[in-house]
Amino acid sequence: MSWWSRRGRWTPARAEPATPEPVDDPAASGGSRAATAGSISGIASTGDHTTNTQHVTVVSAEALVAPEAVPAPAGLVNLPARLRFFVGRADALDWLDRAAEDPAAVVVQAVHGPAGVGKSTLVARWAADRREDHRPVWWITADSPAALDAGLVALAVALQAGLGVVLPSRALREWAVRWLACHDGWLLILDDVTDPGHLTDLLARLPRGRIVLTSRHANGWPDVVSPLRLDVLEPHQAVELLTGIVTRGGGVVDPADAAEICAELGCLPSAVAQAGAHLAGSGITAGDYRRLLAQHPARRDGGEPAAPRGRDLSPEPGERRPEHTAPVVKTGEPSLRRGEAPPPPEDVPRTGESAAPAASATSTASPAVRQPEGLRRGLTRRNAIIGAGALGAGALTWKLAGAPGLAGRPKRPTPKRRWKASLGLEQLVTLFVRDGLAYVTGTSKVSDVLSSAAIVALDPATGAQRWTFPTGDNADSVIVDGGAVYAKVDDGTTTYVHALDAVSGRRRWSYQVVDDTVDFIGVSGGTVRLVVSGENQRLLSLDVKGELTRTAPLPPDQNVDFLSDGVLYSSSFGDEDDDVPPLAVATDVTTGRQRWQIEGAGKYIGALRSDGDVTFGYSAVESRHTTLLAWDANTGRQRWSLPLLVDVDPLHLGGGLLYLFTADGRGPAGYLYVVDVRTGTVKWRARASRAELFSALSVVFADQTVFFAGDAVYAFDVATGARRWRTESLDVRYASTLLLKSGKLFVTVAPHAKGHPTKLYALDAATGGVVWEHPITAEYSAPNPAVAGPLVLVPNEDGIWAFEA
């Protein structure tokens, strides 16, 4: 069920932090029935274990095919980019080839060895050469359980298009494991496994298939795993690698100098590759580089010489490696994995028994070292920030903290942007995802008084535009339901309601309304419902061909609140001078008959919400007295009432609880109330120093936590009202547009500081810590971000940006 209403939006205000106040006799939350209701203005989806949403996702049958019924696709390959230089490793490649496929058992091989030895490079090259032998070939960075799960989620989405839009991450992971368990012929590569125990559950559930993993761990693997230790390169292979990289960069290296450099670096592939990249790009000669290494071999932090060639440098489980803050030269050589820093100094095997002390972290080089002119020029060209592995000499590492002008607070990470789509719309109005497509509405200025609007459908995975449909000057009234897009177009005297094919954008039918206004569009039970106002307000029902099947009268001047379970809820203001009472009305859209009508006292009755069993609304008798009312959704009989204060904001429903925001009427203080929907009992409330704190906020629920955005972002314990966290480090004038995805809370924050950009933050939902941030140029009036599988779609001034969640 989907719907759209003309009712106005509400804007956020700001206030001070809230402090929970316990309330005597808190009642347990209850309720077993759930219904959904949503609108552009923030209507909630309700019921136990549900979350507040703005739109209903209709799940197509095709998107939920069982894993057993999805065949192994041809050509599905997810591997790192194939790199040019690869030397040696013939024996290891043969070992990987010798593992026979066994349809009755899973085959698991583990390539282990110290950091930088080329484990990932070896496996990537082998898999790329045998990609035609397996369906699919899928690479997962498995350095944590979360990363492993993310890789399995991506596999599920790749195997069955559309799953990422309709299933949560946990269900997607389970779907992928089930698919692997019931198919054979696939190849799964688990890169950089940091703990053998992370794979126990997965390996136990896979009876067939092929797995190759890489790790620094030599021991602790299940019996099903066959291990292979990978050592450093042979001397001639290391020289071949170094020479090839230097030559590709337009340089020349003497073979004797190359051999001595490789020997000094212990023939470790990553160190040799970085040395080659530095020689090719800095202008330093191989002789100067070699002499520098001979004079200042690397040491450990404590002064111990680095390990000699051949020593097992794999860390023991639980061992912490020193953190390196200096950026490194990226060469693209095969043994450098995606996003992997070069090995720390102790992982660069060296020969020799003596070494000079490491350079100070606050200087660019030891005072006793006179750098060759070529080296100084090269460092200058690269801003003098070179990782230890690039030179193979810790004494010459330029620390980031010591580089002039680079000290200060560490910069927060930024997300990976997958795509950017420019839409040709000057102001975006709505953004939502339905059935595997992203829909955007917006307007463009035609003249000082005229504007044009359009709907744009995008592929959420790539940002490619599927179709565009002009909607006159209206960009609000768009809904998607049952494979169709319903849009309203006004030309001044006539209103058209168009039904478009959701995939192609082709028009299926149009319905014309002359001299009247369409206030509401909804879809219920496959029938389109229109609320039309003019001389008489009425409810129209259209069939799947756009033919009018029923007209039912409505009381005058009704504001449609929402459509739920075949019932249209509307409300109105009263007029005391004309003795016209405010009304709350429930209309059965199938029959057109009123289920019930309630007369309120005073100024108005409205802000209706329903969970399918209980309907809620406000009744205002006078400006300083507002009452929260609850009626039986079927009969309209009043169940309970709760006297409140002034300025009550819209209701949010979730988990059998009702969340509302109100001022106290005596000053700037206000409260967040949490009310049991069955009894009307206040479970707890949180006091704010200003009434605007929770005004017009986004609210999301998850794992017994409720999140709010206002003058900051807050997390409260649903049961007790205890505040779990509040964002303290962000400059927040107001925060809005909460989204919860994969343990992250996404929020748009406008700062107090003038000239500073609005930013999208990804917060850790458990702690409130910043995971990443990114500036955006959209105004506050821009639509909320949306989630599409593993991506977060964010409105921006020049279109839509897609970030990896």
C-alpha positions in Angstrom: 0.0 0.0 0.0 1.4 3.4 -1.0 0.1 6.9 -0.9 0.9 10.6 -1.2 -0.8 13.6 0.5 -0.8 17.4 0.0 -0.3 18.0 3.7 2.5 20.4 4.5 5.9 19.4 5.7 7.3 20.4 9.0 10.7 22.0 9.6 13.2 21.1 12.4 14.1 23.4 15.2 16.9 23.3 17.6 17.5 22.9 21.4 19.7 21.7 24.1 20.5 18.1 25.1 17.9 16.0 26.8 18.1 14.2 30.2 15.8 11.2 30.7 13.4 11.4 33.6 11.9 8.2 34.9 8.2 8.1 35.3 6.4 6.1 38.1 4.8 2.9 37.1 6.2 2.4 33.6 4.1 -0.1 31.6 5.6 -2.7 29.4 5.1 -2.1 25.7 2.6 -4.3 24.0 0.9 -5.0 20.8 1.0 -7.8 18.3 -0.6 -6.3 15.2 1.4 -4.1 12.8 0.4 -1.9 9.9 2.3 0.5 7.8 1.6 4.1 6.9 3.9 6.5 5.3 4.1 9.8 3.6 6.6 12.4 2.5 6.0 14.2 5.8 7.4 11.3 7.9 4.5 8.9 8.7 5.7 5.9 10.6 5.4 2.2 10.0 4.3 0.5 13.2 4.0 -2.7 15.1 6.3 -4.8 17.2 9.8 -5.1 15.8 9.3 -2.7 13.0 10.9 0.6 12.1 9.7 4.1 11.2 9.7 4.3 7.4 8.4 6.8 4.8 7.6 4.5 2.0 6.5 0.8 1.6 8.7 -1.4 -0.4 6.8 -3.9 -2.6 8.8 -7.1 -2.9 8.6 -8.8 -6.3 8.4 -12.5 -6.5 11.4 -12.6 -8.9 13.6 -10.9 -6.3 13.0 -13.6 -3.7 13.9 -16.7 -5.6 15.3 -19.5 -3.4 19.1 -19.9 -3.7 18.6 -23.5 -4.9 16.7 -22.2 -8.0 19.4 -19.7 -9.0 21.9 -21.2 -11.5 25.6 -20.5 -11.4 26.0 -17.6 -13.8 28.7 -17.6 -16.5 31.2 -14.8 -16.5 30.6 -13.6 -12.9 34.1 -12.7 -11.7 35.2 -10.4 -8.9 39.0 -10.2 -8.8 41.5 -7.4 -8.2 42.8 -5.7 -11.4 45.4 -7.8 -13.3 48.8 -6.2 -12.8 51.7 -6.2 -15.3 54.6 -7.5 -13.3 54.5 -11.0 -11.8 57.7 -13.0 -11.4 58.5 -16.5 -10.1 56.1 -18.6 -8.0 55.9 -21.5 -10.4 55.9 -24.1 -7.6 53.2 -22.3 -5.7 51.0 -22.0 -8.8 51.5 -25.8 -9.5 50.5 -26.5 -5.9 47.2 -24.6 -6.4 46.6 -26.4 -9.6 47.1 -29.9 -8.1 44.2 -29.6 -5.7 41.6 -31.8 -7.4 38.0 -30.8 -7.5 35.9 -33.1 -5.5 32.1 -32.8 -5.9 31.6 -34.6 -2.6 33.7 -32.3 -0.5 34.8 -28.7 -0.2 38.5 -28.1 -1.2 40.2 -25.5 1.0 43.8 -24.3 0.5 45.6 -21.7 2.6 48.5 -19.6 1.4 50.3 -18.2 4.5 53.5 -16.2 5.1 54.8 -12.8 6.4 53.4 -9.5 5.4 54.5 -8.2 2.0 55.6 -11.7 0.7 53.0 -11.6 -2.1 50.3 -14.0 -0.9 47.4 -12.0 -2.4 49.3 -11.4 -5.6 49.9 -15.1 -6.1 46.3 -16.1 -5.6 44.9 -13.2 -7.7 47.2 -14.2 -10.6 46.3 -17.9 -10.3 42.5 -17.2 -10.1 42.7 -14.8 -13.1 44.4 -17.5 -15.2 41.7 -20.1 -14.3 38.6 -17.9 -14.3 37.0 -20.0 -17.0 37.1 -23.1 -14.8 34.8 -21.8 -12.1 31.4 -20.2 -11.8 31.5 -17.7 -10.2 35.0 -16.5 -9.1 34.5 -14.3 -6.0 37.2 -12.4 -4.0 36.4 -11.3 -0.5 38.7 -9.3 1.8 38.2 -11.3 5.0 40.3 -9.5 7.6 37.3 -9.3 10.0 34.0 -11.0 10.4 32.2 -7.9 9.3 34.3 -7.7 6.1 33.6 -11.4 5.4 29.9 -10.9 5.9 30.0 -7.8 3.6 31.7 -9.9 0.8 29.0 -12.6 1.1 26.3 -9.9 1.0 27.8 -8.6 -2.2 27.9 -12.1 -3.7 24.2 -12.5 -3.0 23.4 -9.3 -4.7 25.5 -10.2 -7.7 23.9 -13.6 -8.0 20.3 -12.4 -7.8 19.6 -8.8 -8.9 17.2 -7.0 -6.7 18.0 -8.8 -3.5 20.0 -5.9 -2.1 17.0 -3.6 -2.2 14.5 -5.9 -0.4 16.6 -8.0 2.1 18.7 -6.8 5.1 22.4 -7.7 5.3 21.9 -10.6 7.6 19.4 -12.3 5.3 21.6 -11.6 2.3 24.6 -13.2 3.9 22.5 -16.3 4.8 21.2 -16.4 1.2 24.8 -16.4 -0.2 25.9 -19.2 2.2 22.8 -21.3 1.2 23.6 -20.7 -2.5 27.2 -21.9 -2.0 26.1 -24.9 -0.1 23.8 -26.2 -2.8 26.0 -25.5 -5.8 29.5 -26.6 -6.9 32.0 -25.4 -9.4 32.5 -22.0 -7.7 35.7 -20.5 -6.4 35.7 -18.3 -3.3 38.9 -16.4 -2.3 39.2 -15.2 1.2 42.0 -12.7 1.4 43.9 -11.7 4.6 42.2 -13.9 7.1 43.3 -12.7 10.5 41.8 -15.4 12.7 41.2 -19.0 11.6 38.2 -19.0 14.0 36.4 -16.5 11.8 35.9 -19.2 9.2 34.7 -22.1 11.4 31.0 -21.6 10.8 31.3 -20.9 7.1 33.5 -23.9 6.4 31.2 -26.2 8.4 28.2 -25.3 6.2 29.8 -25.7 2.8 29.8 -29.4 1.6 31.3 -28.6 -1.8 33.1 -26.0 -3.9 36.6 -24.5 -3.9 38.1 -22.0 -1.4 41.6 -20.4 -1.4 42.5 -18.2 1.5 45.5 -16.0 2.4 46.7 -15.3 5.9 49.8 -14.6 8.0 48.8 -17.5 10.3 50.5 -20.8 9.7 48.6 -22.8 12.4 45.1 -23.1 13.8 43.3 -24.1 10.6 40.7 -26.9 10.5 41.7 -30.3 9.2 40.0 -29.6 5.9 42.5 -26.8 5.1 45.7 -27.6 3.2 48.4 -25.0 3.9 51.3 -23.7 1.8 54.0 -21.4 3.2 55.0 -18.7 0.8 58.6 -17.3 1.2 60.4 -14.3 -0.2 61.5 -14.2 -3.9 64.7 -15.9 -5.1 67.4 -13.2 -5.7 67.2 -13.3 -9.5 63.4 -13.0 -9.3 63.7 -10.0 -7.0 66.1 -8.4 -9.4 63.8 -9.1 -12.3 60.9 -7.4 -10.4 63.0 -4.3 -9.5 64.4 -3.9 -13.0 61.0 -4.2 -14.6 59.4 -1.6 -12.4 62.3 0.9 -13.0 62.3 0.3 -16.7 58.5 0.8 -17.0 59.0 4.1 -15.3 61.5 5.2 -17.8 64.6 4.6 -15.7 67.7 2.5 -15.9 69.2 0.4 -13.1 72.6 -1.3 -13.1 72.1 -5.1 -12.5 74.8 -5.2 -9.8 73.2 -2.3 -8.0 69.8 -3.9 -8.3 71.1 -7.2 -6.9 72.6 -5.4 -3.9 69.4 -3.4 -3.3 67.3 -6.6 -3.4 69.7 -8.4 -1.0 69.6 -5.5 1.4 65.8 -5.6 1.3 65.7 -9.4 1.9 64.0 -10.0 -1.5 60.7 -9.2 0.0 58.4 -8.5 -2.9 56.6 -5.4 -1.5 59.8 -3.8 -0.4 61.5 -4.4 -3.7 58.4 -3.1 -5.6 58.4 0.1 -3.5 62.1 0.6 -4.0 61.6 0.2 -7.7 58.8 2.8 -7.7 60.9 5.3 -5.8 63.9 4.8 -8.1 61.7 5.3 -11.1 60.0 8.4 -9.8 62.5 10.3 -7.6 65.5 10.7 -9.9 67.9 9.1 -7.4 70.4 6.7 -8.9 70.5 3.0 -7.9 74.0 3.5 -6.6 73.0 6.4 -4.3 70.1 4.4 -3.1 72.2 1.3 -2.5 74.9 3.3 -0.6 72.2 4.9 1.5 70.8 1.5 2.5 74.3 0.2 3.3 75.0 3.2 5.6 71.6 3.2 7.4 70.0 -0.2 7.5 66.6 -0.4 9.1 66.1 -1.1 12.8 63.2 -2.1 14.9 61.6 0.6 17.1 63.7 -0.6 20.1 67.0 -0.6 18.2 67.0 -4.3 17.4 68.2 -5.1 13.8 65.5 -6.2 11.4 65.0 -9.9 10.9 67.4 -11.7 8.5 66.1 -13.2 5.3 64.0 -16.4 5.8 62.8 -15.6 9.4 59.1 -16.2 9.9 57.7 -12.8 10.5 54.1 -13.8 10.9 52.6 -12.2 14.0 51.4 -14.5 16.7 47.6 -14.3 17.4 46.9 -11.2 19.4 50.2 -9.5 18.7 49.8 -5.8 18.0 51.8 -4.2 15.3 53.0 -0.6 15.5 50.8 1.9 13.8 52.2 3.8 10.9 50.8 7.2 10.1 52.9 8.1 7.1 51.3 7.6 3.7 53.2 5.4 1.3 54.1 5.4 -2.3 51.6 3.2 -4.2 53.1 1.4 -7.1 50.5 -1.0 -8.4 53.0 -3.9 -8.2 51.2 -7.2 -7.7 52.2 -7.8 -4.1 50.6 -4.5 -3.0 47.0 -5.3 -2.1 44.1 -2.9 -2.4 44.4 -0.4 0.4 47.3 -2.2 2.0 50.2 -0.2 3.4 53.7 -1.5 3.0 55.0 -3.7 5.7 56.4 -2.0 8.8 60.1 -1.8 9.1 60.4 -5.1 11.1 58.7 -6.9 8.3 61.4 -5.9 5.8 64.0 -8.7 6.1 67.5 -7.2 6.1 71.1 -8.5 6.2 73.9 -7.1 8.3 74.4 -6.9 12.0 74.8 -3.1 12.6 72.4 -0.3 12.0 72.0 3.3 12.7 69.3 4.6 15.1 65.9 5.4 13.5 65.2 9.1 12.7 63.2 11.1 15.2 59.5 11.4 14.5 59.8 15.1 14.4 62.5 15.5 11.9 62.8 14.6 8.2 66.1 12.8 8.6 68.8 12.0 11.1 71.1 15.0 11.5 74.1 12.7 10.9 72.7 11.7 7.5 73.6 13.8 4.4 71.0 13.0 1.8 72.1 12.7 -1.8 70.9 15.5 -4.0 68.7 13.2 -6.1 67.0 11.9 -3.0 66.2 15.4 -1.8 64.8 16.3 -5.1 62.7 13.2 -5.2 61.4 13.7 -1.7 60.5 17.3 -2.5 58.5 16.2 -5.6 56.5 13.8 -3.4 56.0 16.2 -0.6 58.6 14.4 1.5 56.1 11.8 2.8 57.4 8.4 2.0 56.7 5.2 3.9 59.4 3.2 5.4 59.0 0.3 2.9 59.5 2.7 0.0 63.1 3.2 0.9 63.7 0.1 3.0 65.4 2.4 5.6 63.4 3.4 8.7 66.0 6.1 9.4 64.9 8.1 6.3 61.1 7.8 6.9 59.5 11.2 7.0 56.8 11.0 9.7 53.5 12.7 8.9 53.4 14.4 12.3 56.8 16.0 11.7 56.1 17.3 8.2 55.7 21.1 8.2 52.1 22.2 8.1 50.7 18.7 8.4 50.4 18.4 12.2 47.0 18.6 13.8 43.8 16.6 14.3 43.7 13.5 12.2 41.4 13.9 9.2 38.3 11.7 9.4 38.0 9.1 6.7 35.8 9.7 3.7 33.6 7.2 2.0 34.1 5.7 -1.4 31.8 7.3 -3.9 30.5 4.7 -6.4 28.9 7.1 -8.8 27.5 10.6 -9.4 24.5 11.4 -11.5 23.7 14.9 -12.8 19.9 15.1 -13.5 19.4 18.6 -14.9 17.1 19.5 -12.0 17.8 22.6 -10.0 15.9 21.7 -6.9 15.3 18.1 -5.8 12.1 17.3 -4.0 11.9 13.5 -3.4 14.2 10.5 -3.6 13.2 6.9 -2.9 14.1 3.4 -4.0 11.5 0.9 -5.1 11.7 -2.5 -6.8 15.3 -2.1 -7.9 15.1 1.5 -9.2 15.8 4.9 -7.6 13.2 7.6 -8.3 14.0 11.3 -8.1 11.6 14.2 -8.5 12.6 17.9 -8.8 12.1 21.2 -10.6 14.0 23.5 -12.9 13.4 27.2 -13.3 12.0 28.2 -16.7 11.5 31.9 -15.9 11.1 34.2 -12.9 7.6 32.9 -12.3 7.5 29.5 -14.0 9.2 26.2 -13.3 9.1 22.7 -14.8 9.2 19.4 -12.9 10.1 15.9 -13.8 10.5 12.3 -12.5 13.8 10.6 -13.2 14.3 6.9 -12.8 17.9 5.7 -12.1 19.7 2.4 -11.9 20.8 2.6 -8.2 23.9 0.4 -8.9 25.4 2.6 -11.6 23.5 5.9 -11.6 22.5 5.4 -15.2 19.2 7.2 -16.1 16.5 4.7 -17.2 13.8 7.3 -18.1 12.5 10.8 -17.5 8.8 12.0 -17.4 7.8 15.6 -17.2 5.2 16.5 -14.6 4.4 20.1 -15.3 5.1 22.2 -12.2 4.3 19.4 -9.7 7.2 17.4 -8.2 5.6 16.1 -5.0 2.8 13.6 -5.8 4.6 10.5 -7.0 4.2 7.0 -5.7 5.3 3.6 -6.9 3.2 0.5 -6.4 2.8 -2.8 -8.2 5.2 -2.1 -11.0 3.6 1.3 -11.8 4.5 4.9 -11.1 1.6 7.2 -10.4 2.2 11.0 -11.0 0.1 14.1 -11.0 0.5 16.8 -13.7 -1.3 20.2 -13.5 -1.7 22.5 -16.5 -3.6 25.3 -14.6 -7.2 24.2 -15.3 -6.9 20.4 -15.6 -5.1 17.8 -13.4 -4.0 14.6 -15.0 -3.1 11.5 -13.0 -0.7 9.3 -15.1 0.1 5.6 -14.6 3.6 4.9 -15.9 5.4 1.6 -16.4 8.0 1.6 -13.6 10.7 -0.1 -15.8 10.3 1.8 -19.1 8.5 5.0 -18.1 5.9 4.4 -20.8 2.4 5.8 -20.0 -0.2 3.0 -19.3 -3.2 5.3 -18.8 -4.2 8.8 -17.8 -7.2 10.1 -15.7 -8.4 13.7 -16.2 -9.8 15.9 -13.3 -11.2 19.2 -14.6 -11.6 22.3 -12.4 -10.8 20.4 -9.2 -7.7 19.7 -7.2 -6.2 16.2 -6.5 -5.2 16.3 -2.8 -4.2 12.7 -2.4 -3.1 9.7 -4.4 -3.0 6.2 -2.9 -3.0 2.6 -3.9 -4.8 -0.1 -1.9 -5.6 -3.6 -3.1 -4.6 -2.8 -6.6 -7.0 0.1 -6.8 -5.9 3.7 -7.2 -7.6 6.1 -4.7 -7.9 9.8 -5.3 -9.1 12.5 -2.9 -10.4 15.4 -5.0 -11.5 18.8 -3.6 -13.6 21.4 -5.3 -17.2 22.3 -4.6 -17.5 18.9 -3.0 -14.7 16.8 -1.5 -14.9 13.2 -2.6 -13.0 9.9 -2.9 -12.5 8.4 -6.3 -11.6 4.8 -7.1 -9.9 3.8 -10.3 -9.2 0.3 -11.6 -5.9 -1.0 -13.2 -7.0 0.5 -16.5 -7.7 4.0 -15.1 -11.4 3.6 -15.3 -13.6 5.2 -12.6 -15.3 2.5 -10.5 -16.6 4.4 -7.5 -17.2 7.9 -6.1 -17.9 8.5 -2.4 -18.5 11.8 -0.7 -16.3 13.1 2.1 -17.0 15.7 4.8 -15.8 19.2 3.6 -12.4 20.6 4.3 -10.8 17.3 5.3 -7.0 17.0 5.4 -6.0 13.4 4.4 -3.7 12.0 7.1 -2.9 8.6 5.6 -4.2 5.4 4.0 -3.8 2.1 5.9 -5.4 -1.4 5.7 -8.1 -0.1 3.3 -9.1 2.8 5.6 -8.6 6.5 4.7 -8.0 8.7 7.8 -8.7 12.4 7.5 -9.2 15.3 10.0 -10.1 19.0 10.0 -10.1 22.2 11.9 -13.2 23.5 13.6 -14.7 27.0 13.4 -16.0 28.1 16.8 -17.6 31.3 15.3 -19.8 29.2 12.9 -20.2 26.4 15.5 -18.4 23.9 13.2 -16.6 21.2 15.2 -13.3 19.7 14.2 -13.7 16.2 12.8 -11.7 12.9 12.6 -13.1 10.6 10.0 -12.3 7.0 9.0 -13.6 6.0 5.5 -13.6 2.4 4.1 -12.1 2.9 0.6 -13.6 -0.3 -0.7 -17.2 0.6 0.0 -16.9 4.4 0.3 -18.7 4.3 3.6 -17.6 6.0 6.8 -16.5 3.6 9.5 -16.7 6.3 12.1 -16.7 10.1 12.6 -15.6 11.8 15.8 -16.4 15.4 16.7 -13.7 17.1 18.7 -13.9 20.1 21.0 -12.2 23.4 20.5 -9.9 24.3 17.6 -8.9 21.2 15.8 -8.5 17.5 15.8 -5.8 15.9 13.7 -2.3 14.4 13.2 -3.9 11.0 12.9 -1.8 7.8 13.0 -2.8 4.2 13.3 -1.1 0.8 14.0 -4.2 -1.1 12.5 -5.7 -1.6 16.0 -5.5 1.8 17.6 -5.9 5.2 15.9 -4.2 8.2 17.6 -4.8 11.9 17.2 -4.6 15.3 19.0 -7.5 17.4 20.1 -6.8 21.0 21.0 -9.3 22.8 23.2 -7.4 26.0 23.6 -3.9 27.2 22.8 -2.4 25.9 26.0 -4.2 22.6 26.3 -3.7 19.6 24.0 -4.9 16.1 24.6 -3.6 12.9 23.0 -6.5 10.6 22.1 -6.6 6.9 21.2 -9.6 5.3 19.5 -10.4 1.8 18.4 -9.5 1.7 14.7 -12.6 -0.3 13.8 -15.3 1.4 15.9 -13.9 4.8 16.8 -14.6 4.1 20.5 -12.2 6.1 22.7 -9.7 3.9 24.5 -7.7 6.4 26.5 -6.7 10.0 26.6 -3.5 11.8 27.8 -3.5 15.5 28.7 -0.4 17.2 27.3 1.0 20.6 26.9 1.3 22.9 23.9 3.0 22.6 20.5 2.7 18.8 20.1 4.6 17.6 17.1 3.7 14.7 14.8 3.7 11.2 16.3 6.1 8.4 15.6 5.1 4.7 16.1 7.4 1.8 16.7 7.5 -1.4 18.7 4.2 -0.9 20.5 5.3 2.6 21.6 4.3 6.1 20.7 6.9 8.9 20.5 5.8 12.5 20.7 7.4 15.9 21.4 5.8 18.8 23.3 6.7 22.0 25.1 5.6 22.6 28.7 3.9 25.9 28.0 5.7 27.8 30.8 9.0 28.5 29.2 11.6 27.1 26.8 11.6 23.6 28.3 10.1 20.7 26.5 9.8 16.9 26.6 10.1 13.7 24.6 7.3 11.4 25.7 7.3 7.6 25.2 3.8 6.2 25.6 2.4 2.6 25.6 0.0 2.5 22.7 -2.4 0.1 24.4 -2.8 1.8 27.8 -1.7 5.4 27.3 0.8 5.0 30.1 3.9 7.2 29.9 6.9 4.8 30.1 9.5 7.6 30.3 10.2 11.1 29.2 13.3 13.1 28.4 13.5 16.8 29.3 15.1 19.3 27.0 16.2 22.8 27.8 14.4 24.2 24.8 11.1 23.1 23.3 12.5 22.7 19.8 15.0 19.9 20.7 12.9 17.1 19.3 10.7 19.1 17.0 10.1 17.6 13.6 12.8 15.0 13.9 13.8 11.9 12.1 13.3 8.8 14.3 14.5 5.3 13.7 14.4 2.2 15.9 16.8 -0.8 16.1 17.8 -3.4 18.8 16.0 -1.7 21.7 17.5 1.6 20.8 15.7 4.7 19.4 17.6 7.3 17.6 16.7 11.0 17.2 18.2 13.9 15.3 17.8 17.5 16.3 20.4 19.8 17.8 22.5 16.7 18.0 22.0 13.0 17.4 20.8 10.9 20.3 20.4 7.3 21.2 18.1 6.2 24.0 17.4 2.9 25.6 13.8 2.1 24.6 12.9 0.3 27.8 14.4 2.7 30.4 14.9 6.0 28.6 18.6 6.0 29.6 20.6 8.0 27.1 23.2 5.7 25.5 25.1 8.4 23.6 24.9 11.9 22.2 27.2 13.3 19.5 29.6 15.6 21.2 32.3 16.3 18.7 30.1 17.6 15.8 29.3 21.2 15.1 25.5 20.8 14.8 23.0 23.6 14.0 20.5 20.9 13.2 20.7 17.3 12.3 18.1 15.4 10.2 17.4 12.5 7.8 18.4 9.5 9.8 18.9 6.2 8.1 20.1 3.0 9.7 22.1 0.5 7.6 24.6 -2.3 8.5 25.2 -1.0 12.0 25.7 2.6 10.7 23.5 5.6 11.3 23.5 8.1 8.5 22.6 11.7 9.3 22.8 15.0 7.5 24.3 17.8 9.7 24.2 21.5 9.1 26.9 23.4 11.1 26.7 26.6 13.1 30.0 27.9 11.5 29.4 30.1 8.5 31.0 29.0 5.3 31.3 25.4 6.5 29.5 22.8 4.4 26.6 20.6 5.3 27.9 17.1 5.7 26.6 13.5 5.6 28.0 11.5 8.5 28.1 7.8 9.0 28.0 7.1 12.8 28.6 3.9 14.6 25.1 3.0 15.8 26.4 1.4 19.0 28.7 4.3 20.1 27.8 7.4 18.1 31.4 7.6 16.8 32.1 9.0 13.4 32.9 6.2 10.9 33.2 8.6 7.9 32.0 12.0 6.7 31.5 13.7 3.4 30.5 17.3 2.5 27.3 17.8 0.5 26.0 20.8 -1.2 22.2 20.1 -0.9 20.1 22.6 0.9 18.0 21.6 4.0 14.9 21.4 1.8 16.5 18.6 -0.2 15.0 15.2 0.2 16.2 12.5 2.5 19.0 10.1 1.5 17.9 6.6 0.6 19.4 3.1 0.9 19.9 0.9 -2.2 21.5 -2.4 -1.3 25.1 -1.6 -0.2 24.8 2.0 -1.3 23.6 5.2 0.3 22.1 7.6 -2.3 22.5 11.2 -1.3 20.9 14.3 -2.9 23.3 17.0 -3.9 23.0 20.3 -5.5 24.1 18.9 -8.8 22.3 15.5 -8.7 22.6 12.3 -6.7 25.8 10.8 -5.3 26.1 7.1 -4.3 28.4 6.2 -1.5 29.4 2.7 -0.2 27.6 2.3 3.1 
